Amino acid sequence: MTPPGLDKLPQEVERHVGGLNDEWLLAADLIVASPGIALAHPSLSAAASAALEWKLSA
């Protein structure tokens, strides 16, 4: 999977495409959730329980 514009991100920006990566989610400083992914998803719920900062993408 290659989302449009992925090649425009600077190389130092970490990214993960495809399925949710629980390890990355729990280690993240900020999670920007796609509107296409339910916030009730178990991986996102676990990250929310870990009290991470959240932003919802438009």
Secondary structure, DSSP 8 states (H G I E B T S, - for coil): ---TTGGGS-TTS----SS--HHHHHH-SEEEE-TTS-TTSHHHHHHHHTT-EEEE--
